Amino acid sequence: MEDLACLEKEGKREVQFFLIKSEKREKMRLSEELIYLTADSGLDYFITINQKRRAFPAMIEVHVEKPAPEL
């Protein structure tokens, strides 16, 4: 979490996480800004690092509030 906050502050970038159902993603063309992370339980996960916050059609933004070890 601290690394992401540092990247956003020092790099002046917005880091966002998104997910979409795998079957839905297979039928559409995704923006080149989306970086694929992994797939699990029928969902595909992506990250973006942009100058401004973005929204993408059919994608759900995931807000990470705690680091993985705390979940």
CHARMM internal coordinates of N, CA and C (Angstrom, degrees):
IC EDIT
DIST 1 N 1 CA 1.4386
DIST 1 CA 1 C 1.5288
ANGL 1 N 1 CA 1 C 110.55
DIST 1 C 2 N 1.3284
ANGL 1 CA 1 C 2 N 116.70
DIHE 1 N 1 CA 1 C 2 N -41.11
DIST 2 N 2 CA 1.4606
ANGL 1 C 2 N 2 CA 119.73
DIHE 1 CA 1 C 2 N 2 CA -179.95
DIST 2 CA 2 C 1.5242
ANGL 2 N 2 CA 2 C 110.78
DIHE 1 C 2 N 2 CA 2 C -65.22
DIST 2 C 3 N 1.3388
ANGL 2 CA 2 C 3 N 116.37
DIHE 2 N 2 CA 2 C 3 N -37.56
DIST 3 N 3 CA 1.4633
ANGL 2 C 3 N 3 CA 120.22
DIHE 2 CA 2 C 3 N 3 CA 178.92
DIST 3 CA 3 C 1.5247
ANGL 3 N 3 CA 3 C 110.91
DIHE 2 C 3 N 3 CA 3 C -62.81
DIST 3 C 4 N 1.3299
ANGL 3 CA 3 C 4 N 116.76
DIHE 3 N 3 CA 3 C 4 N -41.21
DIST 4 N 4 CA 1.4621
ANGL 3 C 4 N 4 CA 120.43
DIHE 3 CA 3 C 4 N 4 CA 178.90
DIST 4 CA 4 C 1.5180
ANGL 4 N 4 CA 4 C 111.02
DIHE 3 C 4 N 4 CA 4 C -65.38
DIST 4 C 5 N 1.3218
ANGL 4 CA 4 C 5 N 116.51
DIHE 4 N 4 CA 4 C 5 N -42.59
DIST 5 N 5 CA 1.4655
ANGL 4 C 5 N 5 CA 120.58
DIHE 4 CA 4 C 5 N 5 CA 179.14
DIST 5 CA 5 C 1.5253
ANGL 5 N 5 CA 5 C 110.54
DIHE 4 C 5 N 5 CA 5 C -62.83
DIST 5 C 6 N 1.3272
ANGL 5 CA 5 C 6 N 117.06
DIHE 5 N 5 CA 5 C 6 N -39.86
DIST 6 N 6 CA 1.4651
ANGL 5 C 6 N 6 CA 121.50
DIHE 5 CA 5 C 6 N 6 CA 178.60
DIST 6 CA 6 C 1.5284
ANGL 6 N 6 CA 6 C 110.24
DIHE 5 C 6 N 6 CA 6 C -65.73
DIST 6 C 7 N 1.3289
ANGL 6 CA 6 C 7 N 117.20
DIHE 6 N 6 CA 6 C 7 N -44.02
DIST 7 N 7 CA 1.4641
ANGL 6 C 7 N 7 CA 121.26
DIHE 6 CA 6 C 7 N 7 CA 178.78
DIST 7 CA 7 C 1.5221
ANGL 7 N 7 CA 7 C 110.59
DIHE 6 C 7 N 7 CA 7 C -59.95
DIST 7 C 8 N 1.3214
ANGL 7 CA 7 C 8 N 116.49
DIHE 7 N 7 CA 7 C 8 N -43.70
DIST 8 N 8 CA 1.4637
ANGL 7 C 8 N 8 CA 119.99
DIHE 7 CA 7 C 8 N 8 CA 179.84
DIST 8 CA 8 C 1.5257
ANGL 8 N 8 CA 8 C 111.64
DIHE 7 C 8 N 8 CA 8 C -65.94
DIST 8 C 9 N 1.3280
ANGL 8 CA 8 C 9 N 116.24
DIHE 8 N 8 CA 8 C 9 N -43.01
DIST 9 N 9 CA 1.4634
ANGL 8 C 9 N 9 CA 119.86
DIHE 8 CA 8 C 9 N 9 CA -176.73
DIST 9 CA 9 C 1.5298
ANGL 9 N 9 CA 9 C 111.88
DIHE 8 C 9 N 9 CA 9 C -74.56
DIST 9 C 10 N 1.3178
ANGL 9 CA 9 C 10 N 117.03
DIHE 9 N 9 CA 9 C 10 N -54.31
DIST 10 N 10 CA 1.4641
ANGL 9 C 10 N 10 CA 121.42
DIHE 9 CA 9 C 10 N 10 CA -175.43
DIST 10 CA 10 C 1.5294
ANGL 10 N 10 CA 10 C 112.35
DIHE 9 C 10 N 10 CA 10 C -74.39
DIST 10 C 11 N 1.3283
ANGL 10 CA 10 C 11 N 116.41
DIHE 10 N 10 CA 10 C 11 N -37.45
DIST 11 N 11 CA 1.4605
ANGL 10 C 11 N 11 CA 120.59
DIHE 10 CA 10 C 11 N 11 CA -178.34
DIST 11 CA 11 C 1.5149
ANGL 11 N 11 CA 11 C 113.58
DIHE 10 C 11 N 11 CA 11 C -88.33
DIST 11 C 12 N 1.3347
ANGL 11 CA 11 C 12 N 115.93
DIHE 11 N 11 CA 11 C 12 N -5.93
DIST 12 N 12 CA 1.4635
ANGL 11 C 12 N 12 CA 121.50
DIHE 11 CA 11 C 12 N 12 CA -177.67
DIST 12 CA 12 C 1.5262
ANGL 12 N 12 CA 12 C 110.81
DIHE 11 C 12 N 12 CA 12 C 52.28
DIST 12 C 13 N 1.3284
ANGL 12 CA 12 C 13 N 114.58
DIHE 12 N 12 CA 12 C 13 N 49.87
DIST 13 N 13 CA 1.4566
ANGL 12 C 13 N 13 CA 122.04
DIHE 12 CA 12 C 13 N 13 CA -179.49
DIST 13 CA 13 C 1.5231
ANGL 13 N 13 CA 13 C 109.44
DIHE 12 C 13 N 13 CA 13 C -128.99
DIST 13 C 14 N 1.3073
ANGL 13 CA 13 C 14 N 115.52
DIHE 13 N 13 CA 13 C 14 N 157.91
DIST 14 N 14 CA 1.4582
ANGL 13 C 14 N 14 CA 122.86
DIHE 13 CA 13 C 14 N 14 CA 175.50
DIST 14 CA 14 C 1.5258
ANGL 14 N 14 CA 14 C 107.95
DIHE 13 C 14 N 14 CA 14 C -108.42
DIST 14 C 15 N 1.3157
ANGL 14 CA 14 C 15 N 116.78
DIHE 14 N 14 CA 14 C 15 N 123.59
DIST 15 N 15 CA 1.4625
ANGL 14 C 15 N 15 CA 121.92
DIHE 14 CA 14 C 15 N 15 CA 177.27
DIST 15 CA 15 C 1.5241
ANGL 15 N 15 CA 15 C 107.23
DIHE 14 C 15 N 15 CA 15 C -102.14
DIST 15 C 16 N 1.3347
ANGL 15 CA 15 C 16 N 116.11
DIHE 15 N 15 CA 15 C 16 N 126.02
DIST 16 N 16 CA 1.4612
ANGL 15 C 16 N 16 CA 121.01
DIHE 15 CA 15 C 16 N 16 CA -179.44
DIST 16 CA 16 C 1.5235
ANGL 16 N 16 CA 16 C 109.26
DIHE 15 C 16 N 16 CA 16 C -132.85
DIST 16 C 17 N 1.3246
ANGL 16 CA 16 C 17 N 115.59
DIHE 16 N 16 CA 16 C 17 N 147.88
DIST 17 N 17 CA 1.4553
ANGL 16 C 17 N 17 CA 122.52
DIHE 16 CA 16 C 17 N 17 CA 176.73
DIST 17 CA 17 C 1.5240
ANGL 17 N 17 CA 17 C 108.47
DIHE 16 C 17 N 17 CA 17 C -115.39
DIST 17 C 18 N 1.3363
ANGL 17 CA 17 C 18 N 115.78
DIHE 17 N 17 CA 17 C 18 N 142.18
DIST 18 N 18 CA 1.4614
ANGL 17 C 18 N 18 CA 121.57
DIHE 17 CA 17 C 18 N 18 CA -178.56
DIST 18 CA 18 C 1.5186
ANGL 18 N 18 CA 18 C 110.40
DIHE 17 C 18 N 18 CA 18 C -136.74
DIST 18 C 19 N 1.3342
ANGL 18 CA 18 C 19 N 115.27
DIHE 18 N 18 CA 18 C 19 N 157.96
DIST 19 N 19 CA 1.4560
ANGL 18 C 19 N 19 CA 120.69
DIHE 18 CA 18 C 19 N 19 CA 171.43
DIST 19 CA 19 C 1.5184
ANGL 19 N 19 CA 19 C 109.21
DIHE 18 C 19 N 19 CA 19 C -138.55
DIST 19 C 20 N 1.3270
ANGL 19 CA 19 C 20 N 114.35
DIHE 19 N 19 CA 19 C 20 N 159.53
DIST 20 N 20 CA 1.4581
ANGL 19 C 20 N 20 CA 122.19
DIHE 19 CA 19 C 20 N 20 CA 177.87
DIST 20 CA 20 C 1.5257
ANGL 20 N 20 CA 20 C 107.30
DIHE 19 C 20 N 20 CA 20 C -154.83
DIST 20 C 21 N 1.3282
ANGL 20 CA 20 C 21 N 117.55
DIHE 20 N 20 CA 20 C 21 N 148.91
DIST 21 N 21 CA 1.4590
ANGL 20 C 21 N 21 CA 120.27
DIHE 20 CA 20 C 21 N 21 CA 175.22
DIST 21 CA 21 C 1.5222
ANGL 21 N 21 CA 21 C 108.92
DIHE 20 C 21 N 21 CA 21 C -62.47
DIST 21 C 22 N 1.3208
ANGL 21 CA 21 C 22 N 116.18
DIHE 21 N 21 CA 21 C 22 N 135.62
DIST 22 N 22 CA 1.4645
ANGL 21 C 22 N 22 CA 121.38
DIHE 21 CA 21 C 22 N 22 CA -177.07
DIST 22 CA 22 C 1.5211
ANGL 22 N 22 CA 22 C 111.95
DIHE 21 C 22 N 22 CA 22 C -57.17
DIST 22 C 23 N 1.3289
ANGL 22 CA 22 C 23 N 117.24
DIHE 22 N 22 CA 22 C 23 N -42.81
DIST 23 N 23 CA 1.4664
ANGL 22 C 23 N 23 CA 119.77
DIHE 22 CA 22 C 23 N 23 CA -178.00
DIST 23 CA 23 C 1.5258
ANGL 23 N 23 CA 23 C 111.66
DIHE 22 C 23 N 23 CA 23 C -66.74
DIST 23 C 24 N 1.3110
ANGL 23 CA 23 C 24 N 117.52
DIHE 23 N 23 CA 23 C 24 N -31.67
DIST 24 N 24 CA 1.4588
ANGL 23 C 24 N 24 CA 121.05
DIHE 23 CA 23 C 24 N 24 CA 177.60
DIST 24 CA 24 C 1.5337
ANGL 24 N 24 CA 24 C 110.37
DIHE 23 C 24 N 24 CA 24 C -72.57
DIST 24 C 25 N 1.3470
ANGL 24 CA 24 C 25 N 116.06
DIHE 24 N 24 CA 24 C 25 N -41.18
DIST 25 N 25 CA 1.4557
ANGL 24 C 25 N 25 CA 121.05
DIHE 24 CA 24 C 25 N 25 CA -179.31
DIST 25 CA 25 C 1.5297
ANGL 25 N 25 CA 25 C 111.63
DIHE 24 C 25 N 25 CA 25 C -62.51
DIST 25 C 26 N 1.3141
ANGL 25 CA 25 C 26 N 117.01
DIHE 25 N 25 CA 25 C 26 N -36.73
DIST 26 N 26 CA 1.4584
ANGL 25 C 26 N 26 CA 121.19
DIHE 25 CA 25 C 26 N 26 CA -178.43
DIST 26 CA 26 C 1.5250
ANGL 26 N 26 CA 26 C 112.34
DIHE 25 C 26 N 26 CA 26 C -63.18
DIST 26 C 27 N 1.3279
ANGL 26 CA 26 C 27 N 117.30
DIHE 26 N 26 CA 26 C 27 N -21.88
DIST 27 N 27 CA 1.4629
ANGL 26 C 27 N 27 CA 121.72
DIHE 26 CA 26 C 27 N 27 CA -176.90
DIST 27 CA 27 C 1.5231
ANGL 27 N 27 CA 27 C 113.41
DIHE 26 C 27 N 27 CA 27 C -95.14
DIST 27 C 28 N 1.3258
ANGL 27 CA 27 C 28 N 117.98
DIHE 27 N 27 CA 27 C 28 N -2.46
DIST 28 N 28 CA 1.4580
ANGL 27 C 28 N 28 CA 119.41
DIHE 27 CA 27 C 28 N 28 CA -175.92
DIST 28 CA 28 C 1.5263
ANGL 28 N 28 CA 28 C 111.62
DIHE 27 C 28 N 28 CA 28 C -129.48
DIST 28 C 29 N 1.3062
ANGL 28 CA 28 C 29 N 114.16
DIHE 28 N 28 CA 28 C 29 N 161.87
DIST 29 N 29 CA 1.4556
ANGL 28 C 29 N 29 CA 120.51
DIHE 28 CA 28 C 29 N 29 CA 176.41
DIST 29 CA 29 C 1.5297
ANGL 29 N 29 CA 29 C 107.80
DIHE 28 C 29 N 29 CA 29 C -95.86
DIST 29 C 30 N 1.3191
ANGL 29 CA 29 C 30 N 116.06
DIHE 29 N 29 CA 29 C 30 N 125.44
DIST 30 N 30 CA 1.4603
ANGL 29 C 30 N 30 CA 120.88
DIHE 29 CA 29 C 30 N 30 CA -177.00
DIST 30 CA 30 C 1.5209
ANGL 30 N 30 CA 30 C 111.52
DIHE 29 C 30 N 30 CA 30 C -94.90
DIST 30 C 31 N 1.3127
ANGL 30 CA 30 C 31 N 115.46
DIHE 30 N 30 CA 30 C 31 N 153.23
DIST 31 N 31 CA 1.4591
ANGL 30 C 31 N 31 CA 121.83
DIHE 30 CA 30 C 31 N 31 CA 176.90
DIST 31 CA 31 C 1.5284
ANGL 31 N 31 CA 31 C 109.93
DIHE 30 C 31 N 31 CA 31 C -62.56
DIST 31 C 32 N 1.3204
ANGL 31 CA 31 C 32 N 115.92
DIHE 31 N 31 CA 31 C 32 N 145.18
DIST 32 N 32 CA 1.4631
ANGL 31 C 32 N 32 CA 120.85
DIHE 31 CA 31 C 32 N 32 CA 177.31
DIST 32 CA 32 C 1.5266
ANGL 32 N 32 CA 32 C 111.73
DIHE 31 C 32 N 32 CA 32 C -68.59
DIST 32 C 33 N 1.3172
ANGL 32 CA 32 C 33 N 117.62
DIHE 32 N 32 CA 32 C 33 N -12.72
DIST 33 N 33 CA 1.4693
ANGL 32 C 33 N 33 CA 121.77
DIHE 32 CA 32 C 33 N 33 CA 178.12
DIST 33 CA 33 C 1.5239
ANGL 33 N 33 CA 33 C 111.99
DIHE 32 C 33 N 33 CA 33 C -73.17
DIST 33 C 34 N 1.3269
ANGL 33 CA 33 C 34 N 117.24
DIHE 33 N 33 CA 33 C 34 N -21.53
DIST 34 N 34 CA 1.4592
ANGL 33 C 34 N 34 CA 121.72
DIHE 33 CA 33 C 34 N 34 CA -178.38
DIST 34 CA 34 C 1.5232
ANGL 34 N 34 CA 34 C 110.15
DIHE 33 C 34 N 34 CA 34 C -80.42
DIST 34 C 35 N 1.3228
ANGL 34 CA 34 C 35 N 116.11
DIHE 34 N 34 CA 34 C 35 N 124.92
DIST 35 N 35 CA 1.4619
ANGL 34 C 35 N 35 CA 122.42
DIHE 34 CA 34 C 35 N 35 CA 178.67
DIST 35 CA 35 C 1.5268
ANGL 35 N 35 CA 35 C 107.35
DIHE 34 C 35 N 35 CA 35 C -104.19
DIST 35 C 36 N 1.3269
ANGL 35 CA 35 C 36 N 115.88
DIHE 35 N 35 CA 35 C 36 N 119.16
DIST 36 N 36 CA 1.4643
ANGL 35 C 36 N 36 CA 121.48
DIHE 35 CA 35 C 36 N 36 CA -177.88
DIST 36 CA 36 C 1.5313
ANGL 36 N 36 CA 36 C 110.20
DIHE 35 C 36 N 36 CA 36 C -68.29
DIST 36 C 37 N 1.3373
ANGL 36 CA 36 C 37 N 116.41
DIHE 36 N 36 CA 36 C 37 N 133.53
DIST 37 N 37 CA 1.4647
ANGL 36 C 37 N 37 CA 121.23
DIHE 36 CA 36 C 37 N 37 CA 177.70
DIST 37 CA 37 C 1.5223
ANGL 37 N 37 CA 37 C 111.70
DIHE 36 C 37 N 37 CA 37 C -105.52
DIST 37 C 38 N 1.3392
ANGL 37 CA 37 C 38 N 116.61
DIHE 37 N 37 CA 37 C 38 N -58.99
DIST 38 N 38 CA 1.4564
ANGL 37 C 38 N 38 CA 120.66
DIHE 37 CA 37 C 38 N 38 CA -176.31
DIST 38 CA 38 C 1.5301
ANGL 38 N 38 CA 38 C 109.79
DIHE 37 C 38 N 38 CA 38 C -167.96
DIST 38 C 39 N 1.3172
ANGL 38 CA 38 C 39 N 115.49
DIHE 38 N 38 CA 38 C 39 N 174.34
DIST 39 N 39 CA 1.4657
ANGL 38 C 39 N 39 CA 122.03
DIHE 38 CA 38 C 39 N 39 CA 174.00
DIST 39 CA 39 C 1.5229
ANGL 39 N 39 CA 39 C 108.01
DIHE 38 C 39 N 39 CA 39 C -130.44
DIST 39 C 40 N 1.3377
ANGL 39 CA 39 C 40 N 116.16
DIHE 39 N 39 CA 39 C 40 N 143.87
DIST 40 N 40 CA 1.4558
ANGL 39 C 40 N 40 CA 120.86
DIHE 39 CA 39 C 40 N 40 CA 178.70
DIST 40 CA 40 C 1.5245
ANGL 40 N 40 CA 40 C 108.55
DIHE 39 C 40 N 40 CA 40 C -160.12
DIST 40 C 41 N 1.3148
ANGL 40 CA 40 C 41 N 116.12
DIHE 40 N 40 CA 40 C 41 N 134.52
DIST 41 N 41 CA 1.4722
ANGL 40 C 41 N 41 CA 122.54
DIHE 40 CA 40 C 41 N 41 CA 175.18
DIST 41 CA 41 C 1.5248
ANGL 41 N 41 CA 41 C 112.86
DIHE 40 C 41 N 41 CA 41 C 53.68
DIST 41 C 42 N 1.3291
ANGL 41 CA 41 C 42 N 116.76
DIHE 41 N 41 CA 41 C 42 N 39.91
DIST 42 N 42 CA 1.4586
ANGL 41 C 42 N 42 CA 120.79
DIHE 41 CA 41 C 42 N 42 CA 177.04
DIST 42 CA 42 C 1.5138
ANGL 42 N 42 CA 42 C 115.22
DIHE 41 C 42 N 42 CA 42 C 79.87
DIST 42 C 43 N 1.3357
ANGL 42 CA 42 C 43 N 117.01
DIHE 42 N 42 CA 42 C 43 N 11.01
DIST 43 N 43 CA 1.4624
ANGL 42 C 43 N 43 CA 121.54
DIHE 42 CA 42 C 43 N 43 CA 178.70
DIST 43 CA 43 C 1.5242
ANGL 43 N 43 CA 43 C 110.25
DIHE 42 C 43 N 43 CA 43 C -121.63
DIST 43 C 44 N 1.3267
ANGL 43 CA 43 C 44 N 116.30
DIHE 43 N 43 CA 43 C 44 N 142.78
DIST 44 N 44 CA 1.4646
ANGL 43 C 44 N 44 CA 122.43
DIHE 43 CA 43 C 44 N 44 CA 175.22
DIST 44 CA 44 C 1.5206
ANGL 44 N 44 CA 44 C 108.17
DIHE 43 C 44 N 44 CA 44 C -107.60
DIST 44 C 45 N 1.3282
ANGL 44 CA 44 C 45 N 116.05
DIHE 44 N 44 CA 44 C 45 N 137.30
DIST 45 N 45 CA 1.4649
ANGL 44 C 45 N 45 CA 122.07
DIHE 44 CA 44 C 45 N 45 CA -176.32
DIST 45 CA 45 C 1.5198
ANGL 45 N 45 CA 45 C 110.56
DIHE 44 C 45 N 45 CA 45 C -114.28
DIST 45 C 46 N 1.3403
ANGL 45 CA 45 C 46 N 115.46
DIHE 45 N 45 CA 45 C 46 N 139.65
DIST 46 N 46 CA 1.4622
ANGL 45 C 46 N 46 CA 122.30
DIHE 45 CA 45 C 46 N 46 CA -176.96
DIST 46 CA 46 C 1.5219
ANGL 46 N 46 CA 46 C 110.36
DIHE 45 C 46 N 46 CA 46 C -135.77
DIST 46 C 47 N 1.3347
ANGL 46 CA 46 C 47 N 115.69
DIHE 46 N 46 CA 46 C 47 N 160.84
DIST 47 N 47 CA 1.4589
ANGL 46 C 47 N 47 CA 123.09
DIHE 46 CA 46 C 47 N 47 CA 173.48
DIST 47 CA 47 C 1.5228
ANGL 47 N 47 CA 47 C 107.67
DIHE 46 C 47 N 47 CA 47 C -130.42
DIST 47 C 48 N 1.3228
ANGL 47 CA 47 C 48 N 116.89
DIHE 47 N 47 CA 47 C 48 N 149.60
DIST 48 N 48 CA 1.4657
ANGL 47 C 48 N 48 CA 121.55
DIHE 47 CA 47 C 48 N 48 CA 171.12
DIST 48 CA 48 C 1.5222
ANGL 48 N 48 CA 48 C 108.23
DIHE 47 C 48 N 48 CA 48 C -130.12
DIST 48 C 49 N 1.3274
ANGL 48 CA 48 C 49 N 115.91
DIHE 48 N 48 CA 48 C 49 N 149.35
DIST 49 N 49 CA 1.4624
ANGL 48 C 49 N 49 CA 122.75
DIHE 48 CA 48 C 49 N 49 CA 175.18
DIST 49 CA 49 C 1.5188
ANGL 49 N 49 CA 49 C 105.52
DIHE 48 C 49 N 49 CA 49 C -132.32
DIST 49 C 50 N 1.3331
ANGL 49 CA 49 C 50 N 116.33
DIHE 49 N 49 CA 49 C 50 N 101.06
DIST 50 N 50 CA 1.4643
ANGL 49 C 50 N 50 CA 122.24
DIHE 49 CA 49 C 50 N 50 CA -173.90
DIST 50 CA 50 C 1.5245
ANGL 50 N 50 CA 50 C 111.28
DIHE 49 C 50 N 50 CA 50 C -129.22
DIST 50 C 51 N 1.3161
ANGL 50 CA 50 C 51 N 115.09
DIHE 50 N 50 CA 50 C 51 N 168.59
DIST 51 N 51 CA 1.4626
ANGL 50 C 51 N 51 CA 119.70
DIHE 50 CA 50 C 51 N 51 CA 176.22
DIST 51 CA 51 C 1.5250
ANGL 51 N 51 CA 51 C 111.49
DIHE 50 C 51 N 51 CA 51 C -73.12
DIST 51 C 52 N 1.3254
ANGL 51 CA 51 C 52 N 116.77
DIHE 51 N 51 CA 51 C 52 N -29.51
DIST 52 N 52 CA 1.4658
ANGL 51 C 52 N 52 CA 121.87
DIHE 51 CA 51 C 52 N 52 CA -179.48
DIST 52 CA 52 C 1.5193
ANGL 52 N 52 CA 52 C 109.29
DIHE 51 C 52 N 52 CA 52 C -129.93
DIST 52 C 53 N 1.3322
ANGL 52 CA 52 C 53 N 116.02
DIHE 52 N 52 CA 52 C 53 N 154.07
DIST 53 N 53 CA 1.4635
ANGL 52 C 53 N 53 CA 120.46
DIHE 52 CA 52 C 53 N 53 CA 175.99
DIST 53 CA 53 C 1.5252
ANGL 53 N 53 CA 53 C 108.87
DIHE 52 C 53 N 53 CA 53 C -64.44
DIST 53 C 54 N 1.3218
ANGL 53 CA 53 C 54 N 116.32
DIHE 53 N 53 CA 53 C 54 N 145.94
DIST 54 N 54 CA 1.4593
ANGL 53 C 54 N 54 CA 121.74
DIHE 53 CA 53 C 54 N 54 CA -178.13
DIST 54 CA 54 C 1.5137
ANGL 54 N 54 CA 54 C 110.06
DIHE 53 C 54 N 54 CA 54 C -132.06
DIST 54 C 55 N 1.3090
ANGL 54 CA 54 C 55 N 114.76
DIHE 54 N 54 CA 54 C 55 N 159.47
DIST 55 N 55 CA 1.4609
ANGL 54 C 55 N 55 CA 122.29
DIHE 54 CA 54 C 55 N 55 CA 170.33
DIST 55 CA 55 C 1.5197
ANGL 55 N 55 CA 55 C 106.28
DIHE 54 C 55 N 55 CA 55 C -125.55
DIST 55 C 56 N 1.3302
ANGL 55 CA 55 C 56 N 116.52
DIHE 55 N 55 CA 55 C 56 N 147.64
DIST 56 N 56 CA 1.4571
ANGL 55 C 56 N 56 CA 121.29
DIHE 55 CA 55 C 56 N 56 CA -178.91
DIST 56 CA 56 C 1.5227
ANGL 56 N 56 CA 56 C 108.78
DIHE 55 C 56 N 56 CA 56 C -128.80
DIST 56 C 57 N 1.3441
ANGL 56 CA 56 C 57 N 117.30
DIHE 56 N 56 CA 56 C 57 N 137.51
DIST 57 N 57 CA 1.4667
ANGL 56 C 57 N 57 CA 120.94
DIHE 56 CA 56 C 57 N 57 CA -178.87
DIST 57 CA 57 C 1.5269
ANGL 57 N 57 CA 57 C 111.74
DIHE 56 C 57 N 57 CA 57 C -55.68
DIST 57 C 58 N 1.3105
ANGL 57 CA 57 C 58 N 116.27
DIHE 57 N 57 CA 57 C 58 N 135.09
DIST 58 N 58 CA 1.4641
ANGL 57 C 58 N 58 CA 125.28
DIHE 57 CA 57 C 58 N 58 CA 176.22
DIST 58 CA 58 C 1.5264
ANGL 58 N 58 CA 58 C 113.95
DIHE 57 C 58 N 58 CA 58 C 69.49
DIST 58 C 59 N 1.3274
ANGL 58 CA 58 C 59 N 118.20
DIHE 58 N 58 CA 58 C 59 N -0.26
DIST 59 N 59 CA 1.4646
ANGL 58 C 59 N 59 CA 121.43
DIHE 58 CA 58 C 59 N 59 CA 179.95
DIST 59 CA 59 C 1.5328
ANGL 59 N 59 CA 59 C 109.18
DIHE 58 C 59 N 59 CA 59 C -96.13
DIST 59 C 60 N 1.3074
ANGL 59 CA 59 C 60 N 116.22
DIHE 59 N 59 CA 59 C 60 N 145.36
DIST 60 N 60 CA 1.4582
ANGL 59 C 60 N 60 CA 122.30
DIHE 59 CA 59 C 60 N 60 CA 176.60
DIST 60 CA 60 C 1.5229
ANGL 60 N 60 CA 60 C 107.80
DIHE 59 C 60 N 60 CA 60 C -108.00
DIST 60 C 61 N 1.3371
ANGL 60 CA 60 C 61 N 116.35
DIHE 60 N 60 CA 60 C 61 N 126.07
DIST 61 N 61 CA 1.4626
ANGL 60 C 61 N 61 CA 119.10
DIHE 60 CA 60 C 61 N 61 CA 178.17
DIST 61 CA 61 C 1.5274
ANGL 61 N 61 CA 61 C 109.12
DIHE 60 C 61 N 61 CA 61 C -79.68
DIST 61 C 62 N 1.3273
ANGL 61 CA 61 C 62 N 115.46
DIHE 61 N 61 CA 61 C 62 N 136.20
DIST 62 N 62 CA 1.4591
ANGL 61 C 62 N 62 CA 122.78
DIHE 61 CA 61 C 62 N 62 CA 178.91
DIST 62 CA 62 C 1.5225
ANGL 62 N 62 CA 62 C 107.89
DIHE 61 C 62 N 62 CA 62 C -108.03
DIST 62 C 63 N 1.3241
ANGL 62 CA 62 C 63 N 116.45
DIHE 62 N 62 CA 62 C 63 N 125.77
DIST 63 N 63 CA 1.4651
ANGL 62 C 63 N 63 CA 120.95
DIHE 62 CA 62 C 63 N 63 CA 178.59
DIST 63 CA 63 C 1.5257
ANGL 63 N 63 CA 63 C 108.87
DIHE 62 C 63 N 63 CA 63 C -99.09
DIST 63 C 64 N 1.3215
ANGL 63 CA 63 C 64 N 116.34
DIHE 63 N 63 CA 63 C 64 N 118.61
DIST 64 N 64 CA 1.4630
ANGL 63 C 64 N 64 CA 121.85
DIHE 63 CA 63 C 64 N 64 CA -179.32
DIST 64 CA 64 C 1.5245
ANGL 64 N 64 CA 64 C 107.80
DIHE 63 C 64 N 64 CA 64 C -92.34
DIST 64 C 65 N 1.3187
ANGL 64 CA 64 C 65 N 115.89
DIHE 64 N 64 CA 64 C 65 N 116.34
DIST 65 N 65 CA 1.4595
ANGL 64 C 65 N 65 CA 120.32
DIHE 64 CA 64 C 65 N 65 CA -176.96
DIST 65 CA 65 C 1.5211
ANGL 65 N 65 CA 65 C 113.23
DIHE 64 C 65 N 65 CA 65 C -106.76
DIST 65 C 66 N 1.3417
ANGL 65 CA 65 C 66 N 116.88
DIHE 65 N 65 CA 65 C 66 N -19.62
DIST 66 N 66 CA 1.4617
ANGL 65 C 66 N 66 CA 121.17
DIHE 65 CA 65 C 66 N 66 CA -179.80
DIST 66 CA 66 C 1.5256
ANGL 66 N 66 CA 66 C 109.07
DIHE 65 C 66 N 66 CA 66 C -135.19
DIST 66 C 67 N 1.3248
ANGL 66 CA 66 C 67 N 117.60
DIHE 66 N 66 CA 66 C 67 N 148.34
DIST 67 N 67 CA 1.4624
ANGL 66 C 67 N 67 CA 119.77
DIHE 66 CA 66 C 67 N 67 CA 175.00
DIST 67 CA 67 C 1.5349
ANGL 67 N 67 CA 67 C 110.42
DIHE 66 C 67 N 67 CA 67 C -67.40
DIST 67 C 68 N 1.3206
ANGL 67 CA 67 C 68 N 116.94
DIHE 67 N 67 CA 67 C 68 N 155.50
DIST 68 N 68 CA 1.4622
ANGL 67 C 68 N 68 CA 122.45
DIHE 67 CA 67 C 68 N 68 CA -175.99
DIST 68 CA 68 C 1.5324
ANGL 68 N 68 CA 68 C 113.81
DIHE 67 C 68 N 68 CA 68 C -52.11
DIST 68 C 69 N 1.3392
ANGL 68 CA 68 C 69 N 120.50
DIHE 68 N 68 CA 68 C 69 N -43.08
DIST 69 N 69 CA 1.4731
ANGL 68 C 69 N 69 CA 119.19
DIHE 68 CA 68 C 69 N 69 CA -179.17
DIST 69 CA 69 C 1.5333
ANGL 69 N 69 CA 69 C 113.90
DIHE 68 C 69 N 69 CA 69 C -61.45
DIST 69 C 70 N 1.3175
ANGL 69 CA 69 C 70 N 117.55
DIHE 69 N 69 CA 69 C 70 N -22.86
DIST 70 N 70 CA 1.4642
ANGL 69 C 70 N 70 CA 120.70
DIHE 69 CA 69 C 70 N 70 CA -179.39
DIST 70 CA 70 C 1.5227
ANGL 70 N 70 CA 70 C 113.00
DIHE 69 C 70 N 70 CA 70 C -86.66
DIST 70 C 71 N 1.3217
ANGL 70 CA 70 C 71 N 118.08
DIHE 70 N 70 CA 70 C 71 N -9.85
DIST 71 N 71 CA 1.4685
ANGL 70 C 71 N 71 CA 120.50
DIHE 70 CA 70 C 71 N 71 CA -177.98
DIST 71 CA 71 C 1.5106
ANGL 71 N 71 CA 71 C 111.61
DIHE 70 C 71 N 71 CA 71 C -79.19
END
COOR INIT
IC SEED 1 N 1 CA 1 C
IC BUILD
